Amino acid sequence: MNRLNYHCPKCQNTQYETDQFRAAGGFWTKVFNIQTKKFTTVICSRCRYTEIYQADSSMLGNIFDFFVG
């Protein structure tokens, strides 16, 4: 539980969780199952409202994803 200047826009709660996920960016990345887009989520602990922010993707992470699948 973090409390760093966060206020949920729906319920004004100040507690939240964060997580990350990756997604394919275009046709060829979908065909070869390469997730080139990285996103960070901020989830309200009370109402579960979720905000999604695009994060920087590292080239090493993209290469690892290609070989692991």
Secondary structure, DSSP 8 states (H G I E B T S, - for coil): -B-SS---TTT----EEEEEEEE--SHHHHHTT---EEEEEEEETTT--EEEEEE---HHHHHHHHHH-
